[in-house]
Amino acid sequence: MCLGVPGKVLELTDDRGTPMALVDFGGVTREICLAYVPEAQLGEYVIVHAGMAIQVLDEQAAAETLRLFEELGEAP
């Protein structure tokens, strides 16, 4: 099973022609490749899997996904 995690784009960069971003995952930041979603903008949310952003999400969808992850973490 693959799991994508939503994160917020904090900074847009470029690595030798490859679009990259600094993305926040609840206080943890990582550099993420935006090659699959070069349209991602500062402040938007992206779904990330294995260091690659694979989808742009609106804020409401990201919040709902994060809420569901929290519920899973509280399950017995």
C-alpha positions as YAML, in Angstrom:
chain: A
units: angstrom
residues:
- id: 1
  name: MET
  ca: [0.00, 0.00, 0.00]
- id: 2
  name: CYS
  ca: [1.24, 3.49, -0.85]
- id: 3
  name: LEU
  ca: [0.55, 6.41, 1.43]
- id: 4
  name: GLY
  ca: [0.65, 10.04, 0.35]
- id: 5
  name: VAL
  ca: [0.84, 12.75, 2.99]
- id: 6
  name: PRO
  ca: [-0.39, 16.34, 2.57]
- id: 7
  name: GLY
  ca: [2.03, 19.18, 3.21]
- id: 8
  name: LYS
  ca: [2.04, 22.95, 2.72]
- id: 9
  name: VAL
  ca: [4.40, 24.54, 0.20]
- id: 10
  name: LEU
  ca: [6.56, 27.08, 2.05]
- id: 11
  name: GLU
  ca: [9.15, 27.93, -0.60]
- id: 12
  name: LEU
  ca: [9.58, 27.27, -4.32]
- id: 13
  name: THR
  ca: [13.04, 26.52, -5.70]
- id: 14
  name: ASP
  ca: [14.71, 25.08, -8.77]
- id: 15
  name: ASP
  ca: [17.39, 22.38, -8.89]
- id: 16
  name: ARG
  ca: [19.05, 22.48, -12.32]
- id: 17
  name: GLY
  ca: [15.71, 22.87, -14.08]
- id: 18
  name: THR
  ca: [13.68, 20.61, -11.79]
- id: 19
  name: PRO
  ca: [10.98, 22.40, -9.80]
- id: 20
  name: MET
  ca: [11.40, 21.81, -6.07]
- id: 21
  name: ALA
  ca: [9.73, 23.07, -2.90]
- id: 22
  name: LEU
  ca: [10.28, 23.26, 0.81]
- id: 23
  name: VAL
  ca: [7.15, 21.61, 2.23]
- id: 24
  name: ASP
  ca: [5.87, 21.65, 5.82]
- id: 25
  name: PHE
  ca: [4.41, 18.47, 7.32]
- id: 26
  name: GLY
  ca: [3.07, 19.62, 10.69]
- id: 27
  name: GLY
  ca: [6.28, 21.35, 11.74]
- id: 28
  name: VAL
  ca: [8.70, 19.05, 9.90]
- id: 29
  name: THR
  ca: [10.03, 20.48, 6.63]
- id: 30
  name: ARG
  ca: [11.42, 18.54, 3.69]
- id: 31
  name: GLU
  ca: [12.63, 19.39, 0.20]
- id: 32
  name: ILE
  ca: [10.18, 17.85, -2.27]
- id: 33
  name: CYS
  ca: [10.30, 17.42, -6.05]
- id: 34
  name: LEU
  ca: [7.46, 19.12, -7.95]
- id: 35
  name: ALA
  ca: [8.18, 17.54, -11.37]
- id: 36
  name: TYR
  ca: [4.71, 15.90, -11.47]
- id: 37
  name: VAL
  ca: [2.90, 19.06, -10.30]
- id: 38
  name: PRO
  ca: [4.95, 22.05, -11.51]
- id: 39
  name: GLU
  ca: [1.82, 24.21, -11.22]
- id: 40
  name: ALA
  ca: [1.95, 24.03, -7.39]
- id: 41
  name: GLN
  ca: [2.12, 27.49, -5.84]
- id: 42
  name: LEU
  ca: [3.40, 28.98, -2.60]
- id: 43
  name: GLY
  ca: [0.90, 28.34, 0.21]
- id: 44
  name: GLU
  ca: [-0.88, 25.47, -1.54]
- id: 45
  name: TYR
  ca: [-1.04, 21.92, -0.24]
- id: 46
  name: VAL
  ca: [0.40, 18.95, -2.10]
- id: 47
  name: ILE
  ca: [0.13, 15.21, -1.58]
- id: 48
  name: VAL
  ca: [3.65, 13.78, -1.27]
- id: 49
  name: HIS
  ca: [4.80, 10.19, -1.73]
- id: 50
  name: ALA
  ca: [8.46, 9.11, -1.64]
- id: 51
  name: GLY
  ca: [9.73, 12.68, -1.93]
- id: 52
  name: MET
  ca: [7.57, 13.53, -4.94]
- id: 53
  name: ALA
  ca: [4.51, 15.79, -4.92]
- id: 54
  name: ILE
  ca: [1.86, 13.91, -6.87]
- id: 55
  name: GLN
  ca: [-1.24, 16.11, -6.50]
- id: 56
  name: VAL
  ca: [-2.22, 19.65, -5.54]
- id: 57
  name: LEU
  ca: [-4.98, 19.87, -2.91]
- id: 58
  name: ASP
  ca: [-7.15, 22.73, -1.79]
- id: 59
  name: GLU
  ca: [-6.89, 23.71, 1.87]
- id: 60
  name: GLN
  ca: [-10.21, 22.08, 2.81]
- id: 61
  name: ALA
  ca: [-9.25, 18.69, 1.32]
- id: 62
  name: ALA
  ca: [-5.83, 18.87, 3.02]
- id: 63
  name: ALA
  ca: [-7.43, 19.66, 6.40]
- id: 64
  name: GLU
  ca: [-9.86, 16.74, 6.04]
- id: 65
  name: THR
  ca: [-7.04, 14.34, 5.11]
- id: 66
  name: LEU
  ca: [-4.96, 15.48, 8.08]
- id: 67
  name: ARG
  ca: [-7.98, 15.07, 10.38]
- id: 68
  name: LEU
  ca: [-8.43, 11.48, 9.17]
- id: 69
  name: PHE
  ca: [-4.74, 10.74, 9.81]
- id: 70
  name: GLU
  ca: [-5.17, 12.06, 13.36]
- id: 71
  name: GLU
  ca: [-8.17, 9.76, 13.87]
- id: 72
  name: LEU
  ca: [-6.14, 6.78, 12.67]
- id: 73
  name: GLY
  ca: [-3.40, 7.66, 15.12]
- id: 74
  name: GLU
  ca: [-5.89, 7.62, 18.00]
- id: 75
  name: ALA
  ca: [-7.35, 4.22, 17.10]
- id: 76
  name: PRO
  ca: [-6.75, 1.46, 19.66]
...
